[in-house]
Amino acid sequence: VIFELKKTTLRENEDLSSYFERIVLRINEAIDLLAKKKIDLWNGGMNAIIGCVRDNELIITQTGKISGYLFRKDKISTITESHRVEIPSHPLKTFINVTSGQVIKSDRIFFANNDFFNCISLDRARSYLTKNSPTGAAAEIFKNFHGNNNSFDINAILIGISDLSTKDDEALPDIVYIDQKNETLKKFWCDKCQPFLNLLLKLVKKFSHKSAKTLIEGSKEINEKCQPIFSDFLKKAKAYPLINQKEKKPSTHFNEFLKKNKSIRINDFRATDQKPSSNANNFNKYLNSVLSIIMVIFRKKTRLYLYIVPIIILSIFIINNIKHKNQTRSSAKQEQELILTYDKANDLFEKAKQDKSLGKNDYLAEYTDALNLANTAKNSSTNKDKAIALIQDIRGLLDQEIKAYRLPNPDQNFTFGENITHMQIIGSIIYGINDDGKIYQFDTRDHQSNLVASISKDKGKIISVTKSESQNMLFLYTDQAVIFSYDINTKIPTVLTLADGQTTWEKANQIAAFSTNIYLLDTSNNMIWRHSLVDNVYSKGSKYFSKTTDLSNVVNFAIDGNIYLLQKSGSIQKYARGGLDQNFSITNILGTNKTIEDPTQIFASEDSNYLYIVDKKLNRIIQADKFGEFVGQYMLDDIIIDDLVINTKIKKYWVLSGSKIYEGNLQ
């Protein structure tokens, strides 16, 4: 494995995923070659991870019984999946699970074999990793196993994501062995404490020397005042002789001598009959430095600063105190307003219930206004719980009136790749495509996602995706009028050609498929182009409309045998066999918002009797029957709908919001 990694180099202008695919292919081929020589490398016991990282992009593959997790703040995401069988079906499939994504600063990536999680739970590991630095987490895990007499077969890798400029908070060996002995106290002192103290002492000596030299040379007044103090002190401190008797100088000539010999230190010239010791010299240096600094501070010229500094500190204290009081007063005023808002919401809710019982028509608007007030009041620290309970009561009654259904658990979501822009679902698998042409799949049964394929950018950026369940195909349309077909069985994308051998199709805004036909919505030419599959080749495009039709305001379309055109205004045009149904429209939408404010997507299927329209501005999905009668609406509080897929057979829908997927039930 290492040999193949070393010899596989990154080519010029090659993206990371292509480079990694070549690495994995070469390693699998090398393992297959060994297998043909009767050298069995795995036998169900090979646990390995191979990965590449560049900037903040990470891509990995693994084999064996390994679990990998991404810890981002308090959330956990699974990034690897152990083989469900003991032995790979073929050596060429040793490394097949590929996962990629973006990492950010402070992420923790953790890999471990199954034996590790038999001893430490995932939640406990999360606690170690999120509350400590990477090295600190490793130390905590080490403590958990160290000294335990039980035998463990444990392997783990912990990776902390940080900036290149960030230095490690502490150094640890590459591998920590659980069964190694703890360091003795003596070894700890010699290896850790003593070097640190020696370095600290050197720094103090250097600072003291420079300070004393600078202050003594620059201040005649300090020298004159320090000399009597030191002389008196030295008479009492007989244990610390400070100067050699041979070098004794009269105190009156002390300053004159320093002027001529500026490089000589002051503690070399003190009256004593004994030879100075190194300890005495060091002590004198420190004492001299401290006293000199004190004398400088209390000089007449610098005494003013002694008054200014307390005044500045006092001013800062007063200003902060005033700010704190203003903030407290503002917070108290805001809290009082929130309390009054809660009371208004509660009173308006009671009035709405009375108006409903009296048969008045304004109760729906009152329900809505009361709900808005309650949402504001939940910011109160005093009435937060009451406001949340009131919101639930109002929504319960309001949703019954407007036939609204909400996500039962809006906090539950699943990670699905990075920068996904389009989704389609075939069976139980959701396929997502991002701006880089990477295709991810998300299994709705176990909620796991994987990178399965990648499309080159040289054919343009993907702007629309559709599916054909009868052919088990995805069709991906690019801004260069090229269509890729992706076979979900072989997981291979190929450029789709027309009958005349051309690879360029009509310019279009959106692609759709029905049965074996492909439809292209061309709003610039006010036409829908239809391509039929004949002898496994698609025919040249034919016009769907027999006469000119204005499609300039169409934002999306869907096909179930009939064609539904979703307009910017929220209205829908229904065409059957090329003819417009003049009587079709969406009617009787319940609630205060009776129109579709910001339509972005329409869904229709021959397996369902309903249409589904996304209203992005109000974060809702309108459900209507195929005669245009309103049936219900699915509300997603605070969740922006970027894309929608529906499986009418199992009555579920999935909403893409950012990089997250939310799952809900159809009624």
N, C-alpha and C positions, 0 to 999 in steps of 0.2 A: 504493500500500500504506500509506504513511504517512498519507495523507488519511483512509482508512477506519479506521485505528487511532485517530486523534485524535477522530473523530466518534462512535465506538462506545463508549458509556459503560457502566459497571457499574451495573445496576439494583439497587434495594433488595432485600435477601434473596436475591440471585441467586448461585448457586455459580460457582466459577471455570470449571468445564468448560462450563456452559451459556453463560457470557459468551464463552468462547473459541470455541465453536462458532459463535456469531453473527458474531464477527470473521472467522473463516475463510470462512463463507458469503458475507459481504459482499465480501471481497477476491476470491474466485473469481468472483462475479457481475460485479465491476468489470473483471476481466481478460477475462471472456467478452464484456462490452460493447465493450471495446477490440478484441477479436478480430473482432467483427462489423463494426467500422469499418476492418477490414483493417490494424490496427496489431498487428504480431507482436512480442510482448514476450519470448517465451522461445526458440523455435526450438532447443531442446535446450541452450541456453547460460545459462539463468536458474538461478542457485544462490541460494537464499534460505532463511532460517530466521525463523519468527515464534514468539514465546513470551510467556507470562505467568508471573509469579511472585507468590505471596502467602503470607506467613509462610514455611513450609518446603515448600509445594506448588508444583511446577513442571510446566507443560504446554507442549508445543512441537509445531510442525508444520513440515515442510520440503519443498522441491522441488529437483530437480536432483541433481548429483553431489556430495553432501555426506555426510560421515561424522561422526557424533557419538558420543562416548564419555563414560561416567561413570567416574571413577577414585576408588575408595573404598579407602583404604589401599593394598594391593598388588593389588586386584582390579579388573578392567576389565569394564564392562557396555556393550553397544551400545544406544544410545538413538535412533538414526535409521537409516534405510535408504535408500540411493540408488535412484532409479528404475532399473529394469532395461532400460527402453527410453529412447531419446534424447528423445522428445517425448511429453508427456502426451496421452492419447487424446482429451481434450476440455478446453477452458479451464476448465470448471467443476470439473475434477478436478486442477487445478494443485497445490493443497494438500489432500492426502487422508490422508497418514500422520500420525496424531496419537499422541503419546507423553506420558504423565504419570506422576508419581510424587513421592515425598518425598525431599528432600535433607537432609543433616545437615552439621553443622559440619566443616570440613576437606575436604569433597568438592571435586573438581575436575571441571568440565564443559568438554569441549574439542570444538570443531567445526572442521573443515578440509575444503577441497576435495581432490579426488583427487590433484592435482599435489603437494600438500604431502606426502602419504604415499608418493609416488614418490621423494621425496628423503629423508624421515626415516621410519624404520620405526615401527610402533605401539609396539613394546617400548621403543625409544629415547625416544619421546615420553612414555611412562609414566615412564621414569627421570627425565626433566626435571621432570615435573609433581609426582611424589610426593616428590622429594628437595629441592625448592625451594618457596619461596613463589610465589604467582601471578606477581608482578612479577619474581622471580628466574628463574622458568621462562621468562617472555617474553624476558628478557635472554639466557638460554642459547640459546634458539631463534634469537634475533637474531644471536648470535655465529656460529652454524652457517652462516648464509647470508651474513653481511656480508663484503664483500671478495671474494666468489666472482664470477668473471667470467662464469659461466654465467647465462643468462636464466631466470627463474622466473616462473610465473604462479600465485602462491601467495596464498591468503587463509585466515586462521584467527581464531578467537575463543576466548579462554580466560577462564573464569569460576571464581573461587574463592568458596566458601561460608563465611561467617563471621557472628558475631553482629553486631547493629547497633552495639553498644558498642565493637566492635573497630576501631581506627584502622588505616588503610593503613600498611604498613611503609615504603613509599616511594611517591613520586608518579611516574607515567609518563603520557605522552600517550595519548589515546584510540586513536590509530593509530600504529603503528611502521612506517616505510618501510625496507625492507631495503637499498635503494640509497642511503640518505642517508650523508653523510660523518660520521666519528667527530668528537667534540668535540676541539678543540685543547687542549693543556695549559694555555695561558693562559686560555681560555674556561672550562675546568673549574675553575681556581683562582678566577677571578672569580665564577663562578656558584654554586659549591658550597663551596669551602674558606673563602674570605675572609669571607662572611657568617657562617659558623659560628664562626670565630675571633673576629670582632668581637663577636658575641653572648656568647661565652665570656668575653672580656675585660671586657665590661660587667658581667657577673654577678660576676666576681672582684672588680672595683673596688667594686661595691655591697656585697658581703659584707665586704670588708676594712674599708671605711669604717665600716660599722655596728658591726663587731666592735671596732675601735679606739676608737670614740666611747664605746661602752657600757662597755668594760673600764676606760678611763682615767677616765671620770667616776665610776665606782663604786669605785675602789680607790686610796686615797692611798698605800698601801705600794708598789703597782706603779709609780706615777709617780716616787716617790722613787728606786726601784732602777733604773728605766729611764733616768733622766736622766743619771747618770754614764756608763752604757754607751753611750748615743747620743753624748754629748759626746766621749768617747774615740774612738768610731768616726768621727765627723765630722772630727776632726783629721787622720785618715789618709786619708779619702775626699775629697780636695780637688776631685776631678772632679764631686762631687755637692753643690754648695752648697744649703743647706736653708732659709735664712731671710734675709730682708732686714735689712740692718744698721740701718735706721731703726726697725725694730720690735723691736730687741733688748731683752730683759728679764732682770734678774738671776735666776739659778736659784733663789735663796731665795724670790723672789716668784712663782715659776712656778705653784704650786698655787693661790695666792690669786687670781691672774689668771684661771685656768680656772674657778674658782667663780663669778666675776662674768661671765665670757664663755663659757658652756657650749656655745654654738653654734659657737665657733671651733675649728678643727682643730689638733691638736698640731703638725703639720708646718708651720704658719704662723709659729711662734715658735722659731726656732733661731738661735744666734749665728753670723753670717757677714757678710762685707763685700760679698757679691755678691747680685744679685737672683735669687731661685729660679727654676729652669726647671720646665716641666711634667713632664719626665722625672724630675727630682730629687724633686718632690713625690710622684709615683706610687711611686717606689722607696721613699721614706720611709714611705708608707702601708703598703705590704706588709710592710716590715721591722718596723715598729712593731706591727702586728697579730700577727705571728708571735711576737715576743719577749714581748708582753703575755700571749698565751695560755700560753706556756711558763712565765712567772712565776706565773700563776694556778695552774697545775697543781702547781707545786712549793712553794706556800705551806704553812705548817704545818697550816692548817685543812683543806686538801684533800689533804695528803700521805697520809692514811689510805687514800684511794681507790686510791693507787698500789700499796698492798699488797693491797687487797681484790680488785682486778681480776685480778692474776695468780693469786690463790688460786681465784677462780671459774673462770678458764680451766683451771687445773690440775685442779680438781674435775670439770669437764665432760670433760676428757680421760680421767681415771681411770674415770669412770662409763661412758663410751663404750667404753673398753678392756675393762672387765668385761663389758659387754653383748656385745661382739664375741666375747670368749672363750666366754661362755655359748652364744651362737648357734653358734659353731664346734663346741663340745662337743656341743650338741644335734644339729647336722647330722651330725656323725660317728657319733653313736649311732643316728640315724635311718637313715643309710646302711648301718650294720652290720646293722640289722634288715631292711632291704630285701635285702641280700645273703643273709641267712639265709632270707628268704621265697622268693627265687629257688631256693635249694637245695631247699627243701621242695617247691616246685612241680615241679621236675625229678624229684625222687625219687617223688612221687606219680604223675607221668605214667608213669614206668617201671613202677611197681607196677600201674597201670591196664592197661597193655599186657600185663603178665604174667597178670593176672586174666582178661583177655579170652581169652588163649590157653588158660587152664585151664578156661574155661567158667563162671566165676563171674558172678553177676548184678550185682555192685556196681561194675563197671568204668565204667558211664556216669556214676554219681555222682562217681567218682574223677576222671574226665576233666573234669567240670564244676568240681570243687573245685580241681583243678590249674590250670584256665584262670583262675579267679578269683584265685588266688595269683600267677600270672604277670602278670596285669593290674596287680596291686599292685606287683610287682617291677620293672615297666618304668619306674617313677619313680626308680630308682636310676641315678646317673650312671656307676657302674662297670659294671653289668650290663645297661644299657638295651638294647643291641643284642642281647645273648643272650636277654633276656626277650622281645623282639619276635619273634625267631626261634622261641622256644619256643611263644609264643602261636599263631603260624602252624602249627606242627607239631600242636599239640593241636587246633586248630580243624579242620585237615584231616581228622584221624581222627574227631573227634567229629561233624562235619557228615556224613560218610559214614554213621555209625551212625544219626543221627536224620533223615536225608534233608533236610538244611538247605542252602539256597543263599543266598549273600551277594552284595551289590553288588560287581562286579569292581573298580570304582573309586569308593569312597565319597566321595572328595574332589571328584569332578566333579558340579557342580550348575549349574542355570540359574535366572536371576532371572525371577520371574513376578508382576509387579504388586505392590501393597501391600495387606496385610490381606485376602488372599483367604481366603474361608471355605468355598466350595463349588466343586467341579470336575465337569465332564462332558467326555467325548470323543466326537466324531463324525468318523469318518475319521481323518485325520492331525492334526486340530486339537483342542487342548484349550481349553475355555472355562472361565474363572474369574470368579467373582462375589465382590465384597467387601461390607463392611457399608454402604458408601455407595451401593450399587446400580450400581456401575460394572462393565461386562462387558469382560474382557480375553480375547484369544485368543493361544495359544502354539502355534507351528508346530513339530511334533516333528521335522520334517526339517531345518530350518535353525536351530532353537532360538531363534527371535526372537519377542518378545511385543509386542502393541500393544493400546491401548485402542480398542474398536470401538463401544461404545454405553454409555448411562447410563439408569437407570430412576429416576423421581421417587420421593422418599421419602413422598409424601403418601398412598400406598397401603399403607404399612407396610414393615417390615423383612423382607428375604428370609430364610426359615428352611430352605428345602429346594429342591433343583433336581433335575430329571430330564431325560431326552432321549427323542426319538423319531426314530430314524435313518430310518424309512420316510417321515416327513414333513419331515425336515431341520429339526427344531424343538427348542428348549429350552423347558421349562416351569418357571417360577419361582413358588413359592408363598410368600406373605407372611403375617406374623402377624395381618393383618386379613382373612384368608381370601379373598384376591384372588390370581388366577393370571395371570401375564404369559406370553405366548407370544413367543419370540424366533426369528424366521426367519433362519437363518444365511446365506441367499442375499441377502436385502434388508438384513440387519443392522438391522431395525426391531423394537423390542419393542412389543406391543400388549396391552391388557387383554382377557382371554378371557371371553366371556359364555356363559351357559347358554341352553338353548332358550327359556326363558320371558323372556329378556332380562335376567336377574339377573347381576350381576357378583360377588356374594358366594357362595362355595362353603361346604362344610361345614368346621367347625373341625378341624384335623388337625395331626399332628406331622411327617408326612413325605409326600412325593408320589412316585409312581412311574408309569411308562408302559410299556405292552406293546401292540404292534401299534398300533391307533388308540385304545385305551382309556386313560383316566386313573384311577389308584387313589389314594385318600387314606387314610392310616392315622390313625384317630381313637382314641387310647388312652383318652381320658376317657370315651367312650361305648362302648368295647369293640367297635368296628366298623371294617371297611374298606369305604369307599364307592367304587363303580365307576360311571364316566361313559363312555358309549359315544358315538362320533362318528357322527351320522346326518345326512346332507345338509349336511356341513360345519359342523354345530352339535352341541355336546355336550349329551347328555340330562341330565335330573335324576338325582341320585345314587341308585343302588340298593344294597341291602345284599348284601355278599358272603357273610356267614354266615347260615345259616337259623336258628341257635339261638345263645344267649348264649355268648360265648367271652371268657375273661379275657385281655386284652391289656395289662394294667397294667405288666407287666415287659418289654414289647417295646421294644428300643432302636433297631431298624432292620429293614427288610424288603426283599426283592427278588423279582422276578417273571420267570419264563421260560415262562409257561403255568401252572406251579405257583407257589404263594406260599410263601416261606420267611421265617419270623419268628424273628429273632435275639433271644434273651432275655438279661437282665442276667447270669444265671448262666453264660452261654456255650453253653447248649444251643440247639438249633434245632428249631422245629416246622415240618413240611412239610404243606401243604394242597394237595390235588388235587381240583378241582371242588367246593371248599367243604368237603371231608371231610378230617379229620386222619389222616395216616399214622402209626399207633401204633408202627411198627417202625423209624422213621427216627431216627438219631442219629449224631453224629460219633464214630467209634471208632478205637482203636489209634494215638493220637497218640504219636509216639516222642519220647524225651528224658526229662529229669527233670521237666519241666512238661507233664503229660499233660492238662491242662485249659486252657481259654481264660480267662485271668485277667480281662481288661478288654475285652470285646467292644464295638466301636463301629460296625462297618460290615460288611455282607454283600453280595457281588456274585454275580449269576447271569445267564446269557445263554443264549438259545436256540441260539446258535452254538457253545457250549462244553459239554463234558460235566463240567465241574468247577464247584465252589463255592469262593469265596475269602472268608475271614473275617479281619478286622483285629483283632489282639490288641495294643492300644495300650500296655499296661503292659510287655509283653515286647518291644515294637518288632518284631513279626513278623506275617506274613500266612500263615494256615493254608490249605492247599489240600486239598480232599477231593472225591471223586467224588459224583455225585448220588444214590448209594446210601448215602453217609455214611462210606465207607472213606477213611482218611487217605492222602494221596498224597505230600505234602511240605510244607515250610515255608520261607518267605523271610525271612531275618534281616537287620535293618537296624541295625547297631551304632551307638548314640549318635544315632540319627536318629528324632525323634518323628514319628509318622504322624498328620498332621492330616486328610488326605483321600487317597483312592485312586481311580485310574481304570485300566481294563484294556482293551487291544485284543487279543482272543483270535485275531484273524485273522493278525496279524503277531507274536503271542506276545511282547508287551511290556507292562510296567506302569510307571506313574508315580506317585510318592508326593509329596504336598505337605507340606512341613515349614517353617512360617513363611512366608517369601516365596520359598522355593527349591523347585525341582522336581528330583527324583532319578529317573533312568531305569534300569530293570532288565529282564532277560530272563526270560520264563517257560520252564519246562522241558517 
